[in-house]
Amino acid sequence: MMNNDSLHPKFVEAMKKLRSMSEEERLSEENKDLFEQAMNYAPLDIQPQLIEIRKKYDNLH
């Protein structure tokens, strides 16, 4: 992963919060906005991984 200096602060903040959660919490409706924030500010090399997680979320909801 890139060093934190090149990452958008909103992405770093969202990922820090998401990492401390279980997968079930990350995929919950309450955390959808936080996940969207991570998606919106993610570097291009990380976006494919987040898209896979979003597909899981969409399948649950």
BELRAJO-V53580 format. One record per pair of residues at least 24 apart in sequence whose C-alpha atoms are under 8 Angstrom apart, sorted by the first residue. I is the first residue (numbers start at 1). J is the second residue. Records with the same first field share a line. If there is no record, write none. Layout:
# BELRAJO-V53580
I = J  J
This chain:
# BELRAJO-V53580
7 = 42  43
8 = 41  42
10 = 37  38  41
11 = 37  38  39  40  41  42
12 = 38
14 = 38
27 = 56  57
28 = 57
